[in-house]
Amino acid sequence: MHRITLIPGDGIGPEVTASAREIVTAAGAAVEWEVAEAGMRAGEKTGRPLAESVIESIRKNKLALKGPTQTPFGDPYPVYVGDRVYPSVAIGLRKELGFYAAVRPIKNYPGVKSRYENVDFIIFRENSEDLYMGIERMVDADTAEAIKRITRGASERIARFAFEYLRKLGRKRLTVVHKANVLKMTDGLFLKVAQDVARDYPDMELDSRVVDALCMELVIKPESFDGLLLQNLYGDIVSDLGAGLIGGLGVAPGANVGVDCAMFEAVHGSAPDIAGKDLANPMSLILSAMMLLRYIGESSAADRIDRALSAVLSEKKHVTRDLGGTAGTREMTQAIVAQLN
């Protein structure tokens, strides 16, 4: 039995996490849940959007499924963990728990409207450094600068993670993304390390793309890619581009993985304007829960959910409005559960 920390989050978070939880249970997965509150609602109740008890729950259970959380703006609820302050709950969780790898599968699903077909690749984003370390300063009143930091250790770690992940899935090709033609030291190091690591995986292919050329190719022939390896900033941007290729953020799952624990989460926002109205599309969190199940070896349950979700999407009778239907969150959830029974 796997114990999982469940963070309902804000806005539509409680609705979509309830949907994913019900579907995982109906699929027969050997899991139990430990609910932990984080986000704006938690901040309003306790003054702490990210309590240390939430961090400890994930450290103990090694697994988390997280709904979207709102970012508090200024006082009275800054995101403190101990004496450390973070710009958001999501970033606080990543930093405190050492989630160095962000994984974003980009895949077409039947019945989901998209401009493209046969898209099926995985984005691997290095999550711990690059410009997102937030090392900035004002040089003078009219000039600001930021430091882009790339290290051999972090680059090698994410490259090995990507190769191992793809190998387990039977995939053969990883594309490393960079701007080494201009940023010869930082991006040059990231590219070289990936090439060095590739020597340990002779059964797999490594190629490379300059990031702007990659973006062009992704909107021309996205079906030609298998796995993408990116630094933090490029990975953030290309992840949303990828979601746009398959129908939007509402149909894209995500995971953040560390050395000894992992968090799976919807990649969309909390959508407070539709919260509590039974309008939210739960697909992103359902797919994220499937990723979690495969991560813990519950592949049979994940495959059952995948088939049930695909059947409901194909029929289009019981899907939410953004997916072309008229159903609410509950009706879509119940339709998937019915396919599982």
Buried (B, 14 or more C-beta within 10 A) or exposed (E): EBEBBBBBBBBBBBBBBBBBBBBBBBBEBEBEBBEBBBBBBBBEEEEBBBBEEBBEBBBEBBBBBBBBBBBBEEEEBBBBBEEEEBEBBBBBBBBBBBBBBBBBBBBBBEBBEBEBEEBBBBBBBBBBBBBBBEEEEEEEEEEEEEEBBBBEEBBBBBBBBBBEBBBEEEBEBBBBBBBBEEBEEBBBBBBBBBEEBBEEBEEBBBEBBBBEEBBEBBEEEBEEBBBBBBBBBBBBEBBEBBBBBBBBBBBBBBBBBBEEBBBBBBBBBBBBEBBEEBBBBBBBBBBBBBBBBBBBEBEEBBBBBBEBBBBBBEBBEBBBEBBEBEBBBBBBBBBBBEBBE
